[in-house]
Amino acid sequence: MSENRTNSKRKTGREWRVAAWAMRHPVISSGMPALGYAAATAPEITAAAAGTGLAAAIAWGRAHPDSFDHVVLPHLRNLRRRWLSTTYTGPAWRRNMREANLVREHPSTGELLVPRILRLRSYSAAVETVWVRMLKGQTLKHWMDASEVLAACFNAERVTVEKIAPRKLALVVQRREPFTYTIPAPDIPASVEEVDLSAVHFGFDEFGREWTEGVTDKHILIAGATGSGKNSVLWAPLFTLAPMIAEGSVRLWLCDPKQVELNAAAPIAHRYASGEAACAEVVSEFLEDQQATQAKLKEQGLRKFTPSPETPLNILIIDEIGAILAYASDRVRMVNNKQGLALVGSQGRATGHVMWAAVQEPTKDTVPVRDLFTLRICLRVTAAVHPEMVLGEGARMRGALADEIPNVPETAGIGFKVAERTRTPVRVRAAYAADADLEALVKYVLAERAEHEEQGGSHLRLVA
Ligand SMILES: Nc1ncnc2c1ncn2[C@@H]1O[C@H](COP(=O)(O)OP(=O)(O)OP(=O)(O)O)[C@@H](O)[C@H]1O
């Protein structure tokens, strides 16, 4: 008996399907009839109200574009993409799903079962996210395999797929390159108190959100081919940190094997080394400093450090980590560097010793300590295996097509990082500091430092 019931060949009645749709879209199903009723019964009042609303929106948009773009525009974009575009509205969505082979026939009724759109958010004109309920029996893999076809059907550059819940997933649809402009160097905060070490500015992400990172507890690896803009990722955060660098609560230890890239920051560095031997010395000194801090914290019965001029945050910046770990001429030095960086990577965060390194070839041979980096950024690379090496297994399948970023100057500083919570690749672009910005940064730090020294250090904050 129960078998007969589940295998009925009749489809659910149209009225019930319409009712279900109306329940899923309460704003449209109640708003449209209400609007129709108002227009029919009081056309003048409805027209006047609509006109006033439109005029107010135009006035808002012209008077305060920033808040309008932030508050109103995303809703208008959501509305347009969801209900007025030819991608996601009923028949078009069904067609696209069919093209991508993501539909199936109901075994008894023959009805075409189509994955359902749950929500759409258009974060910018370039990117939108579509939450979808998969059909029973579908897996993330079905959708990942279909992502190229989906991109073609949606007329998008790429579609990445992310699992949200057992039958729910999100499609990140990139319509075009979101970064068509160079992001200027960040402003220097007015004072040390305004520096937030948990949100240091690096650039922007594809959703138009500020790209910030906490820097006290992260070792950062930036991979990218030559000219991909690795240096911009190393330089950008220094602007936010500038007041603390001047105060001495952030110390920069610079390893510049190529002897050019970090040279401009030498005057504000705690240590600066160019060339193989000097870099090895800095690595070893950095490790000694870490071990001394460990001993000091132990003596004081503390388990964590608080950045201050007495216990500073130490950042070891290595322009080309391969040059000190793999390509160096002296083997003993390479082994020492590797051991030193392994200890920094595994123990440094507790004492405020972190490393930021750039690398062109992110293989295990070049960066044997790769897994110790807790934030990894993959800019334009030359091989399809590199995004996986940098961002983790499956990253490329989830959309981190860093090897497909065109090798043109306009793409410098663009790459992917992996969102911490969801492991989804997010396209980011680092702010770019031109030579004049770097000079201004150095000048600022030196001037502030001189002022601090003149005041005899009385401004220094006491250790907590
Ligand atoms: N974030 C950025 N935004 C816009 N343009 C950038 C950005 N970063 C770099 N560029 C441009 O790209 C050029 C190359 O950048 P950069 O030298 O930093 O690359 P790199 O990856 O460090 O290369 P290499 O490994 O050869 O040192 C820069 O001279 C600059 O013109």
The ligand as a Tripos MOL2 file, in Angstrom:
@<TRIPOS>MOLECULE
LIG
   31    33     1     0     0
SMALL
NO_CHARGES

@<TRIPOS>ATOM
      1 N1         49.2640   45.4640   -6.4440 N.pl3     1 LIG1
      2 C1         49.6030   45.9740   -7.6210 C.ar      1 LIG1
      3 N2         48.7120   46.7060   -8.3200 N.ar      1 LIG1
      4 C2         49.0430   47.2240   -9.5300 C.ar      1 LIG1
      5 N3         50.2520   47.0690  -10.1160 N.ar      1 LIG1
      6 C3         51.1870   46.3910   -9.4640 C.ar      1 LIG1
      7 C4         50.9060   45.7920   -8.1920 C.ar      1 LIG1
      8 N4         52.0090   45.1420   -7.7820 N.ar      1 LIG1
      9 C5         52.9300   45.3110   -8.7310 C.ar      1 LIG1
     10 N5         52.4400   46.0530   -9.7490 N.ar      1 LIG1
     11 C6         53.1690   46.3890  -11.0060 C.3       1 LIG1
     12 O1         53.8170   45.2110  -11.4560 O.3       1 LIG1
     13 C7         55.2200   45.3850  -11.5150 C.3       1 LIG1
     14 C8         55.9550   44.1260  -11.0150 C.3       1 LIG1
     15 O2         55.7070   43.9780   -9.6300 O.3       1 LIG1
     16 P1         56.7490   43.2830   -8.6220 P.3       1 LIG1
     17 O3         58.1360   43.6580   -8.9890 O.co2     1 LIG1
     18 O4         56.2720   43.5500   -7.2600 O.co2     1 LIG1
     19 O5         56.5160   41.7850   -8.9550 O.3       1 LIG1
     20 P2         57.2480   40.5870   -8.2420 P.3       1 LIG1
     21 O6         56.2470   39.4940   -8.1830 O.co2     1 LIG1
     22 O7         57.8470   41.0120   -6.9770 O.co2     1 LIG1
     23 O8         58.3560   40.2420   -9.3080 O.3       1 LIG1
     24 P3         59.7950   39.6370   -9.0490 P.3       1 LIG1
     25 O9         59.6110   38.2470   -8.5650 O.co2     1 LIG1
     26 O10        60.4200   39.7020  -10.3970 O.co2     1 LIG1
     27 O11        60.4760   40.5310   -8.0400 O.co2     1 LIG1
     28 C9         55.4960   46.6110  -10.6440 C.3       1 LIG1
     29 O12        56.6000   47.3260  -11.1270 O.3       1 LIG1
     30 C10        54.2430   47.4150  -10.7740 C.3       1 LIG1
     31 O13        54.2840   48.2470  -11.9160 O.3       1 LIG1
@<TRIPOS>BOND
     1     1     2 1
     2     2     3 ar
     3     2     7 ar
     4     3     4 ar
     5     4     5 ar
     6     5     6 ar
     7     6     7 ar
     8     6    10 ar
     9     7     8 ar
    10     8     9 ar
    11     9    10 ar
    12    10    11 1
    13    11    12 1
    14    11    30 1
    15    12    13 1
    16    13    14 1
    17    13    28 1
    18    14    15 1
    19    15    16 1
    20    16    17 2
    21    16    18 1
    22    16    19 1
    23    19    20 1
    24    20    21 2
    25    20    22 1
    26    20    23 1
    27    23    24 1
    28    24    25 2
    29    24    26 1
    30    24    27 1
    31    28    29 1
    32    28    30 1
    33    30    31 1
@<TRIPOS>SUBSTRUCTURE
     1 LIG1         1 GROUP 0 **** ****
